[in-house]
Amino acid sequence: MLLQNKKIAIVGGGPGGLTLARLLQLKGANVKVYERDENRNVRLQGATLDLHYESGLKAIEAAGLMDAFKTHYRPDNDRYRVVDEKGNVLHDDHDKVSTGDFGDEFFRPEIDRGPLRDILIDALQPDTIVWGSHIVSLEEKENGWEIVFKNGNTVTADLVIGADGANSKIRPFVTPIKPFYSGVTYLVCNIPDSEKHAPKLHELTKGGKISAMADSKTLFLSAKGDGSLDFYIGWKATANWASESGIDFKNNKQVLEWFKKEFANWDTMWLELFDYDETEFVVRPLYGMPLDQYWETNPNITLLGDAAHLLPPNGEGVNSAMLDALYLSENLTNGKFTDVKSAIADYEKQMFERFADQGKETAEMMDWMYSADGLKIMVELFHQMPN
């Protein structure tokens, strides 16, 4: 095996990195995952995810974790509503008898990010994850790498895989290509106990998801298994809007006044988003990588997921990362390649091709979604989808 007697360092403990670690361990590889979080419970995990038949679910199956996934996924959380700024429902998946089942290529079961991460963590060998590992430098040493962490620890590895997201510390050692701003910014938040703190929107969401669109703006809601509600407000803005706005995002009243001004045509029910006093707002400018990006393959370092091919949210992010993990693990362990570099080169070639296709679709989606006809196009797309 190409990885025999080699130490593999995966930097980043998100779904992509953890999936890769699990798949490689199943083939007997020596893997460590270096994650900057101090422990698995240190912070709230993000939004609900839908895994796809041809990517995320395919990786879960290969990892031998389908039974665990079925235990923790959220049936019918994939039911979607599309509404206008007044809350009028223009498309409703809740009218359907069923939203599908496993084995159906159009079935995209939902799972909260936290439980998915737990499934992957629990499947790893003890002490695979080295928590509190905030990387500060990387230096090439003969045929491998030396990694230095903020806590003073130093490790060596024969192969490094950067799975550390949009602000990857590993990416600069692979390519100088940087992400560019998409022109759209999100305001992100989570409302705990939405039935209590946002009852109208809780009822409108009905345990599923909502896309609200008007005035070239978007507002997405997603119910989570813990009773909370994630929301994402999207609009066109400058890359430095947060600092230029003068808004204190720890001050609900200031954020509310901004929303009432910028979303003046929207129904007052949306103001529930700002009623919870302890709300923590995060401004997230959306970035992406150039669709024609390319780099020369390295023999002992590569990237996966957002670290490799960041795009604005398109429903594919985690799925693409998990598919990256599946392809890379197969190439490194299937015996078809004579050396690690050629295995990585083939993986990266497939990755670039998939990214270019997804990136083109995402760019088109962003164009129409933040256009005057965004709501009309969204409804038409849902009506064209198979029942």
Secondary structure, 3 states (H helix, E strand, C coil): CCCCCCEEEEECCCHHHHHHHHHHHHCCCEEEEECCCCCCCCCCCCCEEECCCCCHHHHHHHCCCHHHHHHHCECCCCCEEEECCCCCEEEEHHHCCCCCCCCCCCCCCEEEHHHHHHHHHHCCCCCCEECCCCEEEEEEECCEEEEEECCCCEEEECEEEECCCCCCCCHHHCCCCCCEEEEEEEEEEEECCHHHHCHHHHHHHCCCEEEEEECCEEEEEEECCCCCEEEEEEEECCCCHHHHHCCCCCCHHHHHHHHHHHCCCCCHHHHHHHCCCCCCCEEEEEEECCCCCCCCCCCCEEECCHHHHCCCCCCCHHHHHHHHHHHHHHHHHCCCCCCHHHHHHHHHHHHHHHHHHHHHHHHHHHHHHCCCCHHHHHHHHHHHCCC
